[in-house]
Amino acid sequence: MGLEKTDYCSYMLRLWRDGAAAPWRASLEAPGRAATQMFPDLEALFDFLRAQTGDDQAADPATLDLQIGSSNQWENDQ
């Protein structure tokens, strides 16, 4: 995508998988740009975001509050 490092980034994120046993895939689209960046798995997405933000340290999974795929918090709140 070739975005410059900045203190603010905005993307439209899409997540999907091709079945319950398939890995999650992702795409990011930056507003005002025609290009869409595709990712074969979540780790590739996270690597890209770390590079864009200058945060090259991997997150410790034990400290994450969000468990992807466990439930949809928005649906539970309504």
Backbone as a printed PyTorch tensor [residue, N CA C, xyz], in Angstrom:
tensor([[[  0.8190,  -1.1890,   0.0000],
         [  0.0000,   0.0000,   0.0000],
         [  0.8640,   1.2540,   0.0000]],

        [[  2.0460,   1.1590,   0.6000],
         [  2.9870,   2.2540,   0.5500],
         [  2.5860,   3.4740,   1.3480]],

        [[  1.8850,   3.3070,   2.4410],
         [  1.4800,   4.4450,   3.2550],
         [  2.6470,   4.9410,   4.0880]],

        [[  2.6960,   6.2520,   4.3050],
         [  3.7290,   6.8200,   5.1520],
         [  3.3590,   6.6080,   6.6120]],

        [[  4.3910,   6.4650,   7.4680],
         [  4.1360,   6.3440,   8.9030],
         [  3.6380,   7.6850,   9.4190]],

        [[  2.6310,   7.6210,  10.2620],
         [  2.0030,   8.8150,  10.7920],
         [  1.4330,   8.4950,  12.1630]],

        [[  0.8720,   9.4960,  12.8170],
         [  0.2390,   9.2810,  14.1150],
         [ -1.2400,   8.9410,  13.9800]],

        [[ -1.7390,   8.8230,  12.7710],
         [ -3.1380,   8.4820,  12.5590],
         [ -3.2590,   7.6310,  11.3060]],

        [[ -3.9750,   6.5410,  11.3980],
         [ -4.2520,   5.6710,  10.2510],
         [ -5.7260,   5.3080,  10.2710]],

        [[ -6.3180,   5.2490,   9.0920],
         [ -7.7210,   4.8830,   8.9840],
         [ -7.8650,   3.8710,   7.8570]],

        [[ -8.5810,   2.7820,   8.1420],
         [ -8.7830,   1.7290,   7.1590],
         [-10.1970,   1.1690,   7.2870]],

        [[-10.7110,   0.6500,   6.1730],
         [-11.8940,  -0.1820,   6.2310],
         [-11.3710,  -1.6160,   6.2720]],

        [[-11.7480,  -2.3470,   7.3000],
         [-11.2770,  -3.7090,   7.5190],
         [-12.3800,  -4.6950,   7.1670]],

        [[-12.0270,  -5.7330,   6.4220],
         [-12.9390,  -6.8370,   6.1410],
         [-12.2750,  -8.1220,   6.6190]],

        [[-13.0330,  -8.9480,   7.3280],
         [-12.5610, -10.2500,   7.7980],
         [-13.5260, -11.3200,   7.3090]],

        [[-12.9860, -12.4600,   6.8840],
         [-13.8260, -13.5810,   6.4600],
         [-13.0120, -14.8650,   6.5190]],

        [[-13.7160, -15.9710,   6.4610],
         [-13.0630, -17.2670,   6.3130],
         [-13.9810, -18.1640,   5.4960]],

        [[-13.3840, -19.1580,   4.8920],
         [-14.0950, -20.0400,   3.9720],
         [-14.5310, -21.3290,   4.6440]],

        [[-15.0030, -21.2380,   5.8720],
         [-15.4430, -22.3970,   6.6380],
         [-14.8960, -22.3390,   8.0490]],

        [[-15.5090, -23.1030,   8.9380],
         [-15.1500, -23.0470,  10.3530],
         [-13.7010, -23.4370,  10.6210]],

        [[-13.1210, -24.3200,   9.8110],
         [-11.7410, -24.7620,  10.0300],
         [-10.7280, -23.9280,   9.2450]],

        [[-11.2000, -23.0420,   8.3910],
         [-10.3090, -22.2290,   7.5510],
         [ -9.7510, -21.0530,   8.3410]],

        [[ -8.5660, -20.5810,   7.9670],
         [ -8.0110, -19.4180,   8.6620],
         [ -8.7780, -18.1450,   8.3030]],

        [[ -8.7800, -17.1970,   9.2160],
         [ -9.3620, -15.8930,   8.9400],
         [ -8.4880, -15.1840,   7.9140]],

        [[ -9.1030, -14.5330,   6.9660],
         [ -8.4210, -13.7000,   5.9770],
         [ -8.8610, -12.2680,   6.2100]],

        [[ -8.1190, -11.3330,   5.6420],
         [ -8.4470,  -9.9290,   5.8690],
         [ -8.0940,  -9.0890,   4.6510]],

        [[ -8.7570,  -7.9590,   4.5570],
         [ -8.3670,  -6.9420,   3.5860],
         [ -8.5090,  -5.5880,   4.2560]],

        [[ -7.6370,  -4.6790,   3.8570],
         [ -7.6790,  -3.2990,   4.3380],
         [ -7.7610,  -2.3790,   3.1400]],

        [[ -8.5980,  -1.3650,   3.2700],
         [ -8.6950,  -0.3460,   2.2420],
         [ -8.5690,   1.0090,   2.9320]],

        [[ -7.6330,   1.8060,   2.4660],
         [ -7.4540,   3.1450,   3.0230],
         [ -8.3910,   4.1050,   2.3020]],

        [[ -9.0910,   4.9600,   3.0360],
         [-10.0030,   5.9210,   2.4030],
         [ -9.2600,   6.7910,   1.3840]],

        [[ -9.8900,   7.0000,   0.2490],
         [ -9.3060,   7.8430,  -0.7820],
         [ -8.2680,   7.1570,  -1.6450]],

        [[ -8.0450,   5.8720,  -1.4360],
         [ -7.0830,   5.1240,  -2.2510],
         [ -7.8220,   3.9900,  -2.9460]],

        [[ -7.4470,   3.7210,  -4.1690],
         [ -8.1240,   2.6830,  -4.9410],
         [ -7.6270,   1.2870,  -4.5890]],

        [[ -6.4410,   1.1870,  -4.0020],
         [ -5.8330,  -0.1160,  -3.7410],
         [ -6.3930,  -0.7550,  -2.4710]],

        [[ -6.5270,  -2.0650,  -2.5040],
         [ -6.9060,  -2.8610,  -1.3410],
         [ -5.7680,  -3.8000,  -1.0290]],

        [[ -5.3600,  -3.8410,   0.2280],
         [ -4.2910,  -4.7320,   0.6740],
         [ -4.9420,  -6.0100,   1.2040]],

        [[ -4.5330,  -7.1530,   0.6770],
         [ -5.0940,  -8.4430,   1.0760],
         [ -4.1100,  -9.1760,   1.9810]],

        [[ -4.6490,  -9.9600,   2.9470],
         [ -3.8270, -10.7020,   3.8920],
         [ -4.3390, -12.1390,   3.9800]],

        [[ -3.4360, -13.1260,   3.8700],
         [ -3.8560, -14.5270,   3.8880],
         [ -4.2450, -15.0330,   5.2720]],

        [[ -3.8210, -14.3090,   6.3250],
         [ -4.1590, -14.6990,   7.6900],
         [ -4.0220, -13.4860,   8.6050]],

        [[ -4.4600, -13.6360,   9.8480],
         [ -4.4440, -12.5090,  10.7780],
         [ -3.0330, -12.0780,  11.1490]],

        [[ -2.1120, -13.0130,  11.2170],
         [ -0.7350, -12.6470,  11.5750],
         [ -0.1330, -11.7210,  10.5190]],

        [[ -0.4190, -11.9600,   9.2410],
         [  0.0610, -11.0810,   8.1780],
         [ -0.5550,  -9.6890,   8.3170]],

        [[ -1.8420,  -9.6200,   8.6730],
         [ -2.4980,  -8.3350,   8.9290],
         [ -1.8180,  -7.6110,  10.0800]],

        [[ -1.5740,  -8.3280,  11.1890],
         [ -0.9450,  -7.7120,  12.3560],
         [  0.4670,  -7.2380,  12.0300]],

        [[  1.2160,  -8.0180,  11.2460],
         [  2.5640,  -7.6100,  10.8430],
         [  2.5140,  -6.3040,  10.0600]],

        [[  1.5530,  -6.1930,   9.1380],
         [  1.3910,  -4.9740,   8.3560],
         [  1.0780,  -3.7810,   9.2630]],

        [[  0.1380,  -3.9710,  10.1910],
         [ -0.2410,  -2.8770,  11.0820],
         [  0.9130,  -2.4690,  11.9880]],

        [[  1.6790,  -3.4370,  12.4640],
         [  2.8600,  -3.1200,  13.2800],
         [  3.8540,  -2.2890,  12.4730]],

        [[  4.0630,  -2.6600,  11.2220],
         [  4.9930,  -1.9200,  10.3680],
         [  4.4870,  -0.5020,  10.0980]],

        [[  3.1780,  -0.3470,   9.9010],
         [  2.6080,   0.9650,   9.6270],
         [  2.6850,   1.8920,  10.8400]],

        [[  2.6000,   1.3180,  12.0210],
         [  2.5970,   2.1340,  13.2380],
         [  3.9630,   2.2340,  13.8880]],

        [[  4.9360,   1.4900,  13.3690],
         [  6.2570,   1.5100,  13.9580],
         [  6.3510,   0.6770,  15.2180]],

        [[  5.3200,  -0.1260,  15.4890],
         [  5.3030,  -0.9890,  16.6680],
         [  5.6940,  -2.3910,  16.2240]],

        [[  6.9860,  -2.6620,  16.2180],
         [  7.4820,  -3.9390,  15.7250],
         [  7.4760,  -5.0230,  16.7870]],

        [[  7.0190,  -4.7200,  17.9910],
         [  6.9620,  -5.7210,  19.0520],
         [  5.6630,  -6.5060,  18.9280]],

        [[  5.7580,  -7.8070,  18.9820],
         [  4.5700,  -8.6630,  18.9160],
         [  3.7910,  -8.5590,  20.2160]],

        [[  2.4880,  -8.5750,  20.0980],
         [  1.6270,  -8.5160,  21.2800],
         [  1.6530,  -9.8470,  22.0110]],

        [[  1.5660,  -9.8030,  23.3220],
         [  1.4990, -11.0040,  24.1500],
         [  0.0450, -11.4640,  24.1780]],

        [[ -0.2780, -12.6330,  23.6010],
         [ -1.6680, -13.0880,  23.5620],
         [ -2.3150, -13.1690,  24.9390]],

        [[ -1.5370, -13.3660,  25.9880],
         [ -2.1000, -13.4640,  27.3350],
         [ -2.6620, -12.1290,  27.8150]],

        [[ -2.2490, -11.0250,  27.1890],
         [ -2.7170,  -9.7090,  27.6300],
         [ -3.8760,  -9.1780,  26.8000]],

        [[ -4.2630,  -9.9020,  25.7590],
         [ -5.3420,  -9.4270,  24.8950],
         [ -6.7060,  -9.7320,  25.5150]],

        [[ -7.5890,  -8.7410,  25.5240],
         [ -8.9400,  -8.9220,  26.0560],
         [ -9.8800,  -9.4840,  24.9990]],

        [[ -9.6040,  -9.2380,  23.7340],
         [-10.4890,  -9.6360,  22.6490],
         [-10.0950, -11.0180,  22.1470]],

        [[-11.0190, -11.9380,  22.1540],
         [-10.7990, -13.2750,  21.6210],
         [-11.5350, -13.3820,  20.2950]],

        [[-10.8230, -13.3290,  19.1870],
         [-11.4340, -13.3540,  17.8690],
         [-12.1330, -14.6890,  17.6630]],

        [[-13.3690, -14.6120,  17.2120],
         [-14.1170, -15.8160,  16.8970],
         [-14.8880, -16.3910,  18.0740]],

        [[-14.6700, -15.8980,  19.3020],
         [-15.3610, -16.4830,  20.4470],
         [-16.8040, -15.9960,  20.5430]],

        [[-17.0230, -14.7230,  20.2850],
         [-18.3760, -14.1770,  20.2810],
         [-18.3370, -12.7950,  19.6810]],

        [[-19.4850, -12.2960,  19.3140],
         [-19.5730, -10.9450,  18.7710],
         [-20.1050, -10.0510,  19.8940]],

        [[-19.2470,  -9.2340,  20.4650],
         [-19.6230,  -8.3950,  21.5880],
         [-20.7760,  -7.4620,  21.2650]],

        [[-20.7920,  -6.9220,  20.0280],
         [-21.8650,  -6.0110,  19.6580],
         [-23.2100,  -6.7220,  19.6560]],

        [[-23.2610,  -7.9440,  19.1750],
         [-24.5210,  -8.6800,  19.1670],
         [-24.9540,  -9.0010,  20.5870]],

        [[-24.0150,  -9.3030,  21.4820],
         [-24.3390,  -9.6260,  22.8680],
         [-24.8480,  -8.4210,  23.6390]],

        [[-24.4080,  -7.2160,  23.2630],
         [-24.8150,  -6.0070,  23.9600],
         [-26.2180,  -5.5490,  23.6000]],

        [[-26.7410,  -6.0050,  22.4770],
         [-28.0450,  -5.5020,  22.0220],
         [-29.1790,  -6.3380,  22.5200]]])
